[in-house]
Amino acid sequence: MSSAPADYTAPWWTYWLHNFPHINLRFQPIDNNFQPEEENYQQSLIFLGCVAAAGLGLNLLCLAIYLSCLCCCHKDEEEESKKPNSCCVTWSAVAAGLITCVAVGVGFYGNSETNDGVYQLTYSLYNANHTLGGVDSLVTGTMGSIKSGLHQHLARLDEIFATRGDYVQTLQFMQQMADNVIKQLLGLPDWEDAKVDLASIADQTANIEYYRWGSVSLRSPVLFQGTSDFCVSPDKYLMSQTKGVISADIVHYYLYCNQTLSNPFQQPLTIFQRSLTTMQIQIQGLLQFAVPLFPTAERDLLGIQHLLNSSEASLHQLTALLDCRGLNKDYLDAMVGVCYDGVEGMLYLCLFSILAACAFTVMLCAIPRAWRQIACREREYNDIDEEDPFNPRARRAGSQNPNHTNMHSFCSYSSSMGSQNSLHPPAPAVSNTPMPEYMNQTALFGGNPRYENVPLIGRGSPPPSYSPTMRATYLSMTEEQNRHFGNDFQA
């Protein structure tokens, strides 16, 4: 998480989102200042949520229509598989899937950043609430001890010193100092209402974030637009909310906390300190001069001294808590958490959610077409006869299984039965018909006459291409010849 700056400055993305048009449900532009209590501003947030929901619904509707048309409309798969863009469809589906995964990952990162920012906001609110509670507790405790404890001690001492007018005047002076201390403490602002408001705001924020983190619903854009409006000028909104509860100079002192601003509590705290010091001097004098004359007064004088010491300790704690640096740090931490980490995380979440939705839609549109093309190619590949000796897949299977019995055909050059020697071309029939000219020339040169009708086994020529019907016919003829030659060999 980002460290708190010396002074709060709204990030640029909050200004960009703040300038986004704000429209109420009557389609009228309204003021974009953060006013959650105004009806028109609430309608603008509702309108933004309706726009997000309409976009999602339109996307789902278009996707459903496309898939329905794809399932109902059957095209010629063979022609479709031969299109040149078949690979583009497959790679488009793969790319869309990868983009979807990346976008979802970045969206989860943004959601985590938002959660961290909201946690920092609630932690700062609880810490500020603890500070204000400490101030209220110190003021209430000090006032109670002075009103009750000091008054009881002074009343008993007044009875003891009844015969000494000078000692009674000292007690009266101490009573005036105590009343002055109470007056200064009453002049401090009542932090009780502010403390309760901070605690309730922190609780509501934690509850909203709990459901937002789990659901990541359409409320995220609404919280996104409202938070951005608040982050542009949070000081103005806080000044308006504390009006009538805490004075403006006190709120200004804690929001900005620079050297040019004077502490609005400096005067009452100084009077408090001086009053306590004066009372301690008076008690020290009475302990020194009155106790030897009135020994029974020692107990009450020591009780007043202990009460003044504890009040002085409370004064030091109160001065530290009322200093602007503590509450200003909580304010800056809260603003950094909600406006930097929180809004930036929601920006990632919204933008990459839109990208993930678009990429997922493209992937769903491309997968059925790619699957159909793959299935069509697989079906064409499976149409090849597995027993075809010229099928590359059959050759690979034969090479992997050497124990497979080779099928004898009329294309073989030799066999274990010596069938090649018995398959000599038949002798020409004796006829008075003159031999053709090219056969006479072959005989004259000592060669054997060429026989065009000799089977392919004897010639050693590669087999011609043939159709599946011819292949089945040749295979059946080969099996009959093998059986015939086997019977001849046995005979």
C-alpha positions, 0 to 999 in steps of 0.5 A: 500500500502507498505511504501517506503523503505530507498533504492529500492530493487527489489522484488524476483518475478521480478527476477523470471519473468525477467529470463523467456525466451524472444523469438522474432517472429523468435523463437530466444532468445534475451536479457532480459534487458528492452529495449522497443525501440528495435524491438526484445524486442517488438517482445518478448512481442508480442510473449508472448501475442500470447502465452496467446491468443493461450492458451485461444483459445485452451482451448475454442476449446477443451471445444467446442469439448467436449460439442459438443460430449456430445450433439451428443453422447447419452448413456444409461442413466439408466446404466450411472446413476447406475455408482458408480462415479455419486456422484463424478461428481456432487461434482466435479462440485460443487468444480469447481464452488467454486474454480472458485468463489474464483479464480475470487475474488482473481483475482479482488483483484490482479487487484485492487492492480495493480490499486493502484500501478499504481495510486501511480506511476502516483501520484509520477510522477506528484509530481516529475513533480511539483517539477521540474516545481517549480525549472524551474519556480524559476530559470526562474523568478530569472533570469528574475528579475535580468536581467530586474529589476536590470539592469533598477535600475542600469542604472538609478543609474549610471546616478544619481551617475555620479559625484561620481566615487566611487558610480559608481564603487560600481554599476559596482561591483553590476553589476558583482555580478548580472552577476555572479548570472545569470551565476550560474543559467544558469549552472543549468540543464534545467528541461524543457525537463524532466518535459515534459517527466514525465508529458507525461509518467504519462498521458500515464500510466493513459490511459493504466491503464484505459483500462487495469482495464476495460478490463483485457485483454490479454495485462496484461501479456505483461505489466506484463513481460515488467514491471518486466524487468524494475523493476529489474534494473530501475536505469540503464534504467533511466541513459540511458534515461537521457543521454545527457539531465542531467549529470550522477552525477545528476541522480545518486544523485537523484536515491540513495541520501545517505550521501556519495554523494555530492550535485552537486548543492552545488557550484552554490547555494553557489556562488548565496548566497554569491553574493546576500549577497555581493549585499545586503551589497553594497545596505545597504551602499549606502542607508546609505551614498548616499541617503543624498547626492542624495535623488532621488536615494532612490527609485531605491536603495529600489527597488534593495533591494526588488529585492535582498530579493525576490531573496534570498527567491527564493534561499531558495526555490530552495535549498529545491527543488533541495535537493535529498530527495524530488525527491528520495522519489518520485522515491522510491514511484513510484518504490514501486507502480509499482514493489511491488503493481503493479507487485504483483497484476498482478501476482495474476491476471494472476495466478488466472485467469489461475486457474479460467479458468481451474476450469470453464472448469471443471465445464462446463464439469461436469455440463451436466453429473451431470444434466443428472444423476439428471434428470434420477433419477427424471424420475425414481422417477416420474415413481412410481404410485401416487395412489399406496397405498404402495408408500411412497410418497402417504403415506406422502401425505395421512398423510398430508391430513387427509380429504382424503377419504380412498380407500376401498379394499379387504385388509381392516379389517373393513368398515363403512358399516359392510362389514367384518361381511358379508364376512364370508367364505362360508360353505363347500359343503355337499359331501360324499367325505371323509374329508382330514386327516388334516381337520379331525384332526382340527375338532377333536380338536374343531377348524374350518377347514382351507380353503385355498381358503378363500379371504384375507379379512377374513384372515387378512394376509398382501397383497402379492406383485403384478405388476401394471397390477394385481393391476389394476385388483384387484382394479376393482374387489374391486369396483365391490364387494363394489357395490355388498355388498352395494346393499345387505345391502340395500336389 
